[in-house]
């Protein structure tokens, strides 16, 4: 048995060595050798076979990099890696490809791949997507598959049986820095599962309790802490006895049929939280350093940073900006230095970020990775505190994740990626991942418009000002805008000296032409009376808020025949 263990460990070392750059390779190998030294070799073959650590992941993403990073980091951090068996649940199309990939990228690691179209379709039929749900990728059946793990494993697993009492589920966007063996063997004290509570957010942030009460559900505290589903240890007997999966299905049906949103900002997390209703054992805070893929921190979370001495200048040095209602953007994680699990939940996944995106989540450097080389490091001292000076060393959260990555071959294109639905999901995921950059660009454009609106134009008008035609306006002797027609000043005329004309977008014109951007002389306009401004917005709602803010597409104002008024 000892020789088999050594062979498995050697293969795992070779696989993990391949993922590192030369400067980091030696250190990881040393860590793996240390796990071999600490290994209890007195266990018999029978005891080890009865003591599998079943680790489950579910995904329909053809980009296997997240799952590979989770598996590699788990093996590197395990005291007894030979106990680990990874169950990857995916689509039938991806199952074969993942199996082939695992033989090349994860040799010596026990991996079982599961797929079942019937189960997958049955789960998908229960899912309803609404605009308030967030990213479309969250509507995948594999976001809900963790509630049905025994169904997938029982039909195709070589290690799972009726004797299996526990399963450990973890999201594919996690990175493990602790020993999963110690976690797997913990006392659950009769609870159906164990997870990590997160009290910076409360259940009321996700659940519409008015709708919940209307549906007849009581006894759920809106102030209770949420728990993150990124890592869950499940006692199969207790979970089944309490009918947790059936309860989740009931909440999914209530969400689907309710006239109003029962929950927001999530798909699988809210019904799981409602079904558990706080009945879970605490894994410990160090097993869920989360938010590493989020683009924002709300005011409560940001105020905690400020209370620890993080000033505005310090946050700027981390490329973090103050945002909406006291929040900040992007996310700042200080839990990562001591964490046993890093959870990249949120839209800004490391493998989706554009290289040009600089404002990305930052993490304190993990203590067991301090000897590694990172591309960007920022050291901060928060100054005198009640417990003395606190020194932080920050790196990008994405850089930590990349340590366990070999190359981009794991994301090579497949026929599956040509599917229109997949392309839509990928584009949506990319949009959310790089949303922070897009938001900054929009904010810069908004400030630019505000500055432009402060500049006095001919006649004392300003961009965005609501006006009314003071008399009939003609082009080549033909009346095109009648006296009294309302409009919005878009700016100075593009084809005439700034002292001459204004470009105005009118709500209507008298001839058959559709273009309503007209160049006029200042005396042809007058400011719209205050009492009529609200009616302009209501009467012309088809123009939307963009008309009143001066954001209408200005291409309509550069047609040569419209600008050549004689």
Buried (B, 14 or more C-beta within 10 A) or exposed (E): EEEEBBEBBBBBBEBBBBBBEEEBBEBBBEBBEEBBEEBEEEBEEEEBEEEBBBBBBBBBBBBBBBBBBBBBBBBBBBBBBBBBBBBBBBBEBBBEBBBEBBEEBBBBBBBBBBBBEEBBEEBEEBBBEBEEBBBBBBBBBBBBBBBBBBBBBBEBBEEBEEEBEBBBBBBBBBBBBBBBBEBBEBEBEEBBBBBBBBEBBBBEBBBBBEBBEEBEBEEBEEEBBBBBBBBBBBBBEBBBEBEBBEBBBBBBEBBEEBEEBBBBBBBBBBBBBBBBBEEBBBBBBBBBBBBBBBBBBBBBBBBBBBEEBBEEEBBEEBBBBEBEEBBBBBBBBBBBBBBBBBBBBBBBBBBBBEEEBEBBBBBBBBEBBEEBEBEEEBEBEBEEEEEEEBEBBBBBBBBBBBBBBBEEEBBEEEEBEEEEEBEEBBEBBBBBBBBBBEBBEEEEEEEEBEEBBEEEBBBEBBBBBBBBBBBBBBBEEEBBBBEEBBBBBBBBBBBBEEEEBBBBBBBEBBEEEEBBBBBBBBEBBBBBEEEEEEEBBEEBEEBEEEBBBBBBEBEBBBEEEBBEBE
